[in-house]
Amino acid sequence: MDYSNVESACRALREAGYAVVAGADRLDRTAQLKPAMYLRGTENFMSDLALQPELAECILEHIAGYYLEYNRRFFRGRPAGRSMCSSWGTTWALRTAPGISVPMYRRFFKARLAAYCALAHRFGMKDDVSHLRQMHAAGP
């Protein structure tokens, strides 16, 4: 993808009084579980986590690699010193209970989420109001 116009687009939006949010909905919002479920189907991927963990790890590693590079290019293109919100999200829960257990979250997802946070920090997006990272986590 061509990211050469990110800086000028961010600048124009900010000058018009709008906030800039990196990511939107579905496949270009940084996630892990949701894209894996799109690729394999929800039932298949949830089964993969329990029955084929090597396959699940491989899928998640490729997904995380894509989003790390997507965000790196986007963050690199934002105007220096300008604030930005990065929107991440995935489906972690069912309507009445967690969709995955805490041990499964720690095994498959925690390190990759930490890598997303570390990338944002490397680009100066610290934990303050001018550089927000919004994590959307909802059920279906």
Number of C-alpha atoms within 10 A of each C-alpha: 5 6 13 12 11 17 16 13 15 22 16 13 12 15 10 9 9 11 13 18 15 21 18 13 11 14 12 15 22 28 27 24 21 19 22 19 15 12 12 14 13 15 9 15 22 19 13 17 17 11 12 13 16 12 13 21 16 11 20 20 15 13 18 21 14 13 19 19 12 18 21 16 16 18 23 14 17 22 15 11 10 14 20 21 17 23 19 23 20 19 19 19 15 12 9 7 10 13 16 14 12 10 10 12 13 11 14 18 18 13 12 20 16 11 14 20 17 14 17 21 13 11 14 15 23 15 12 9 11 13 18 17 21 13 14 14 13 14 13 10
